[in-house]
């Protein structure tokens, strides 16, 4: 199994007190320094190319992000989304990691890959930065798999506590991509109701605050995993957010690390049935650092099994 990351992802600095800090990624990398992960093949993430980004984002939006990168200080793109001098390179490496991981699994170099990167991506739309996100890393990777590798069925699974509105919007009318998400409602960004279906390629399982493990597992077992099975994906991408943990300060879904291990095991089984085992997972949210360490460890252990 491969781990894609890059030191540039630590240089994105949204400002003092911002929950999406470099300490998040440091916590993840500390967790993955455990001897359990000694066999991970650790790869420096490349930068995403303009061509790769343009598969999922408008060209003028990409230009705006490049132009917004400050030489010093901070540039605020929306109330939550801030760029510092290191942000552009971090975002390019984050999207590039996901694309490189897709190349690796589709070329048979590895079966599973985890991208320990930031900034996260799933709120970024085709033409708007939001929710801490600049480029939509998983969407860029999915579009890359379609455009470069000619896949016909790519599934994106999103278990971040926040709905991946950007990913859903980018693929709303793209039948080659199936998007399945569990998330807390009501909560930012306010999308992800059960009646949002796209062109039949969207499945949302909104969960109320304090839903807990049983409701989370039931949503996947009874709704989302069966729909993914029917799609028969050739590649499975995961937006791996760990902010549904009971300790997270930004939400109240009340999960525990074993929930991530359980779902990851189910996803590995699904990928084995349909996709020759091929899975690429990319870090999204998670803002309690202990919960993030434990959630990522549980997820990666299950991917390595």
RODO-2510 file (C-alpha; in nm, 4 decimals, decimal comma):
residues 305
     n   res          X          Y          Z
     1     x     0,0000     0,0000     0,0000
     2     x     0,1171     0,3525    -0,0785
     3     x     0,1083     0,6711     0,1269
     4     x     0,1198     0,9973    -0,0679
     5     x     0,2064     1,3195     0,1133
     6     x     0,4344     1,6224     0,0818
     7     x     0,5953     1,8690     0,3198
     8     x     0,4422     2,1546     0,1159
     9     x     0,1031     2,0551     0,2589
    10     x     0,2277     2,1720     0,5993
    11     x     0,2950     2,5227     0,4640
    12     x    -0,0693     2,6137     0,4042
    13     x    -0,1497     2,8504     0,6932
    14     x    -0,5092     2,9808     0,7164
    15     x    -0,4186     3,1854     1,0234
    16     x    -0,4035     3,1621     1,3999
    17     x    -0,6974     2,9781     1,5520
    18     x    -0,8218     2,8341     1,2231
    19     x    -0,9344     2,4719     1,2728
    20     x    -0,7767     2,3570     0,9450
    21     x    -0,4200     2,4005     1,0708
    22     x    -0,0961     2,2247     0,9815
    23     x    -0,1190     2,0529     1,3216
    24     x    -0,3898     1,8318     1,1690
    25     x    -0,1520     1,6854     0,9131
    26     x     0,1273     1,6576     1,1686
    27     x    -0,1091     1,4499     1,3843
    28     x    -0,1877     1,2227     1,0881
    29     x     0,1787     1,1761     1,0007
    30     x     0,2625     1,1042     1,3652
    31     x    -0,0059     0,8358     1,3692
    32     x     0,1371     0,6810     1,0525
    33     x     0,4870     0,6707     1,2040
    34     x     0,3644     0,3863     1,4250
    35     x     0,5454     0,0534     1,3583
    36     x     0,2168    -0,0889     1,2275
    37     x     0,2665     0,1269     0,9193
    38     x     0,6343     0,0539     0,8576
    39     x     0,5564    -0,1296     0,5333
    40     x     0,3773     0,1678     0,3727
    41     x     0,5460     0,2765     0,0505
    42     x     0,5863     0,6507     0,1158
    43     x     0,5771     0,8713    -0,1942
    44     x     0,6294     1,2465    -0,2333
    45     x     0,3168     1,3831    -0,3980
    46     x     0,3694     1,5606    -0,7319
    47     x     0,1976     1,8865    -0,8210
    48     x    -0,1281     1,8568    -1,0108
    49     x    -0,1017     1,9887    -1,3653
    50     x    -0,3301     2,2539    -1,5107
    51     x    -0,4746     1,9865    -1,7379
    52     x    -0,5612     1,7645    -1,4434
    53     x    -0,7245     2,0524    -1,2561
    54     x    -0,9255     2,1555    -1,5618
    55     x    -1,0955     1,8156    -1,5735
    56     x    -1,2877     1,9220    -1,2605
    57     x    -1,2536     2,3027    -1,2369
    58     x    -1,3159     2,5906    -1,4750
    59     x    -0,9989     2,7351    -1,6263
    60     x    -1,0830     3,0872    -1,5075
    61     x    -1,1352     2,9586    -1,1541
    62     x    -0,7914     2,7965    -1,1578
    63     x    -0,6454     3,1262    -1,2760
    64     x    -0,8207     3,3061    -0,9892
    65     x    -0,6704     3,0690    -0,7332
    66     x    -0,3221     3,1152    -0,8797
    67     x    -0,3716     3,4921    -0,8836
    68     x    -0,5063     3,4985    -0,5268
    69     x    -0,1962     3,3413    -0,3727
    70     x    -0,0411     3,6160    -0,1575
    71     x     0,3304     3,6908    -0,1469
    72     x     0,2893     3,7533     0,2250
    73     x     0,0085     3,7705     0,4768
    74     x    -0,3290     3,6181     0,3982
    75     x    -0,5918     3,6370     0,1233
    76     x    -0,9454     3,5543     0,2345
    77     x    -1,1534     3,3834    -0,0363
    78     x    -1,4646     3,3439     0,1774
    79     x    -1,5329     3,3689     0,5525
    80     x    -1,3761     3,0249     0,6129
    81     x    -1,1283     2,9818     0,3275
    82     x    -0,7945     3,1600     0,3467
    83     x    -0,4743     3,1471     0,1411
    84     x    -0,1239     3,2100     0,2710
    85     x     0,2031     3,2199     0,0708
    86     x     0,2289     2,8386     0,0972
    87     x    -0,1313     2,7573     0,0146
    88     x    -0,1097     2,7274    -0,3633
    89     x     0,1732     2,4746    -0,3550
    90     x    -0,0041     2,2799    -0,0810
    91     x    -0,3240     2,2665    -0,2865
    92     x    -0,1361     2,1581    -0,5982
    93     x     0,0374     1,8781    -0,4068
    94     x    -0,2919     1,7683    -0,2477
    95     x    -0,4671     1,7340    -0,5837
    96     x    -0,1523     1,5908    -0,7391
    97     x    -0,1320     1,3225    -0,4714
    98     x    -0,4799     1,1993    -0,5549
    99     x    -0,4059     1,1900    -0,9288
   100     x    -0,0739     1,0105    -0,8778
   101     x    -0,2438     0,7577    -0,6524
   102     x    -0,5086     0,6931    -0,9197
   103     x    -0,2323     0,6379    -1,1766
   104     x    -0,0564     0,3951    -0,9429
   105     x    -0,3591     0,1786    -0,8671
   106     x    -0,4793     0,1737    -1,2276
   107     x    -0,1329     0,0814    -1,3532
   108     x    -0,1106    -0,2052    -1,1047
   109     x     0,1719    -0,0557    -0,8961
   110     x    -0,0359    -0,0825    -0,5777
   111     x    -0,3923    -0,1729    -0,4898
   112     x    -0,4665     0,0774    -0,2127
   113     x    -0,3354     0,4290    -0,1507
   114     x    -0,3930     0,6925     0,1169
   115     x    -0,3222     1,0605     0,0535
   116     x    -0,2268     1,2438     0,3734
   117     x    -0,2719     1,5939     0,2370
   118     x    -0,4245     1,9344     0,3023
   119     x    -0,6040     2,1592     0,2273
   120     x    -0,9089     1,9329     0,2027
   121     x    -1,1184     1,9408    -0,1128
   122     x    -1,4760     1,8193    -0,1107
   123     x    -1,6461     2,1583    -0,0653
   124     x    -1,4695     2,3195    -0,3633
   125     x    -1,7055     2,3444    -0,6602
   126     x    -1,6144     2,3783    -1,0239
   127     x    -1,5750     2,7546    -0,9823
   128     x    -1,5824     2,8381    -0,6100
   129     x    -1,3505     2,7901    -0,3129
   130     x    -1,5331     2,7267     0,0131
   131     x    -1,5283     2,5357     0,3389
   132     x    -1,1470     2,5411     0,3761
   133     x    -1,1113     2,3901     0,0251
   134     x    -0,9278     2,5281    -0,2817
   135     x    -0,9152     2,2425    -0,5341
   136     x    -1,1450     1,9416    -0,5034
   137     x    -0,8801     1,6728    -0,4706
   138     x    -1,1033     1,3674    -0,5048
   139     x    -1,3076     1,5211    -0,7863
   140     x    -0,9894     1,6054    -0,9756
   141     x    -0,8733     1,2457    -0,9270
   142     x    -1,2057     1,0998    -1,0434
   143     x    -1,2134     1,3207    -1,3526
   144     x    -0,8506     1,2257    -1,4199
   145     x    -0,9448     0,8573    -1,4062
   146     x    -1,2210     0,9163    -1,6613
   147     x    -1,0208     1,1373    -1,8971
   148     x    -0,6795     0,9733    -1,8821
   149     x    -0,7550     0,6090    -1,8101
   150     x    -1,0882     0,5787    -1,9877
   151     x    -1,2813     0,4354    -1,6963
   152     x    -1,6576     0,4157    -1,7290
   153     x    -1,7601     0,3807    -1,3616
   154     x    -1,5848     0,5627    -1,0768
   155     x    -1,7412     0,5720    -0,7300
   156     x    -1,6698     0,8369    -0,4674
   157     x    -1,7497     0,7516    -0,1060
   158     x    -1,7597     1,0414     0,1414
   159     x    -1,7873     0,9778     0,5165
   160     x    -1,6816     1,3258     0,6294
   161     x    -1,9359     1,4699     0,8737
   162     x    -2,0000     1,7569     0,6310
   163     x    -2,1674     1,6923     0,2968
   164     x    -1,9305     1,7141    -0,0002
   165     x    -2,1376     1,9696    -0,1875
   166     x    -1,8564     2,0508    -0,4285
   167     x    -1,8035     1,6900    -0,5333
   168     x    -2,1763     1,6381    -0,5778
   169     x    -2,2115     1,9558    -0,7845
   170     x    -1,9161     1,8776    -1,0107
   171     x    -2,0574     1,5347    -1,1027
   172     x    -2,4305     1,6153    -1,0808
   173     x    -2,4849     1,5316    -1,4491
   174     x    -2,2012     1,2785    -1,4934
   175     x    -2,3388     0,9226    -1,5003
   176     x    -1,9884     0,7719    -1,5032
   177     x    -1,9361     0,8912    -1,1435
   178     x    -2,1432     0,7712    -0,8486
   179     x    -2,1283     0,9793    -0,5300
   180     x    -2,2361     0,8294    -0,1950
   181     x    -2,2239     1,0331     0,1257
   182     x    -2,3212     1,0066     0,4901
   183     x    -2,3163     1,3345     0,6822
   184     x    -2,4814     1,5321     0,9588
   185     x    -2,7883     1,7427     0,8799
   186     x    -2,8430     2,0183     0,9751
   187     x    -2,4811     2,1284     0,9389
   188     x    -2,2596     2,3220     0,6989
   189     x    -2,2894     2,3475     0,3984
   190     x    -2,6654     2,2802     0,4089
   191     x    -2,6795     2,0387     0,1145
   192     x    -2,7078     1,6622     0,0951
   193     x    -3,0753     1,5851     0,1457
   194     x    -3,1988     1,2372     0,0646
   195     x    -3,3892     1,3655    -0,2409
   196     x    -3,0799     1,5002    -0,4202
   197     x    -3,0160     1,2395    -0,6900
   198     x    -2,8322     1,4127    -0,9779
   199     x    -2,8842     1,2008    -1,2877
   200     x    -2,9422     0,8951    -1,0699
   201     x    -2,5779     0,8950    -0,9632
   202     x    -2,6089     1,0581    -0,6190
   203     x    -2,6991     0,8829    -0,2922
   204     x    -2,7095     1,0841     0,0289
   205     x    -2,7756     0,9518     0,3783
   206     x    -2,8254     1,2537     0,6054
   207     x    -2,8001     1,1774     0,9767
   208     x    -2,9243     1,3915     1,2663
   209     x    -2,6963     1,5236     1,5411
   210     x    -2,6112     1,2566     1,8012
   211     x    -2,7054     0,9806     1,5561
   212     x    -2,4200     0,7577     1,6740
   213     x    -2,2601     0,4401     1,5480
   214     x    -2,5699     0,2264     1,4949
   215     x    -2,7428     0,4822     1,2725
   216     x    -2,4213     0,5477     1,0789
   217     x    -2,3630     0,1794     1,0115
   218     x    -2,7263     0,1221     0,9195
   219     x    -2,7132     0,4079     0,6659
   220     x    -2,4227     0,2422     0,4908
   221     x    -2,5373    -0,1189     0,5271
   222     x    -2,8971    -0,0617     0,4220
   223     x    -2,8726     0,2238     0,1701
   224     x    -2,5336     0,3401     0,0487
   225     x    -2,3364     0,0165     0,0137
   226     x    -2,6182    -0,1590    -0,1783
   227     x    -2,6395     0,1343    -0,4199
   228     x    -2,2626     0,1267    -0,4691
   229     x    -2,2841    -0,2467    -0,5361
   230     x    -2,5410    -0,1858    -0,8090
   231     x    -2,3072     0,0676    -0,9727
   232     x    -2,0216    -0,1871    -1,0078
   233     x    -1,7406     0,0708    -0,9795
   234     x    -1,4110     0,0094    -1,1558
   235     x    -1,2329     0,2369    -0,9057
   236     x    -1,3302     0,3471    -0,5553
   237     x    -1,2258     0,6889    -0,4265
   238     x    -1,2784     0,7904    -0,0633
   239     x    -1,3203     1,1379     0,0822
   240     x    -1,1926     1,0382     0,4241
   241     x    -1,3029     1,2915     0,6816
   242     x    -1,2770     1,2024     1,0495
   243     x    -1,4848     1,4861     1,1949
   244     x    -1,7848     1,2642     1,2688
   245     x    -1,5925     1,1427     1,5748
   246     x    -1,7634     1,2209     1,9061
   247     x    -1,4682     1,4388     2,0108
   248     x    -1,4735     1,6679     1,7074
   249     x    -1,5512     2,0318     1,7911
   250     x    -1,7321     2,1139     1,4644
   251     x    -2,0084     1,8516     1,4636
   252     x    -2,2091     1,6108     1,6794
   253     x    -2,2445     1,2783     1,4986
   254     x    -2,0840     1,0801     1,7869
   255     x    -1,8850     0,8164     1,5982
   256     x    -1,5877     0,6189     1,7348
   257     x    -1,2703     0,5079     1,5508
   258     x    -1,4015     0,1528     1,5111
   259     x    -1,6795     0,2899     1,2894
   260     x    -1,4159     0,3985     1,0377
   261     x    -1,2487     0,0569     1,0538
   262     x    -1,5856    -0,1135     0,9980
   263     x    -1,6798     0,0992     0,6974
   264     x    -1,3324     0,0744     0,5446
   265     x    -1,3510    -0,3054     0,5683
   266     x    -1,6876    -0,2996     0,3875
   267     x    -1,5410    -0,0725     0,1190
   268     x    -1,2416    -0,3015     0,0700
   269     x    -1,4821    -0,5917     0,0196
   270     x    -1,6821    -0,3876    -0,2308
   271     x    -1,3698    -0,2852    -0,4237
   272     x    -1,2569    -0,6487    -0,4287
   273     x    -1,5914    -0,7491    -0,5832
   274     x    -1,6027    -0,4862    -0,8541
   275     x    -1,2789    -0,2894    -0,8943
   276     x    -0,9948    -0,5409    -0,8686
   277     x    -0,9512    -0,4031    -0,5182
   278     x    -0,8514    -0,0549    -0,6360
   279     x    -0,9009     0,2161    -0,3725
   280     x    -0,7612     0,5681    -0,3376
   281     x    -0,8435     0,7524    -0,0152
   282     x    -0,7712     1,1209     0,0518
   283     x    -0,7867     1,3090     0,3799
   284     x    -1,0711     1,5570     0,4228
   285     x    -1,1815     1,6905     0,7634
   286     x    -1,1124     1,6045     1,1260
   287     x    -1,0410     1,8765     1,3812
   288     x    -0,9785     1,7009     1,7122
   289     x    -0,6209     1,5860     1,6758
   290     x    -0,6470     1,2762     1,8962
   291     x    -0,9616     1,1677     1,7154
   292     x    -0,7899     1,2336     1,3842
   293     x    -0,4880     1,0214     1,4790
   294     x    -0,7059     0,7324     1,5883
   295     x    -0,9487     0,7576     1,2978
   296     x    -0,6764     0,7658     1,0341
   297     x    -0,4954     0,4759     1,2008
   298     x    -0,8135     0,2665     1,2039
   299     x    -0,8826     0,3514     0,8396
   300     x    -0,5320     0,2761     0,7141
   301     x    -0,5029    -0,0466     0,9142
   302     x    -0,8216    -0,1651     0,7429
   303     x    -0,6886    -0,0606     0,4022
   304     x    -0,3669    -0,2560     0,4668
   305     x    -0,5412    -0,5738     0,5823
***
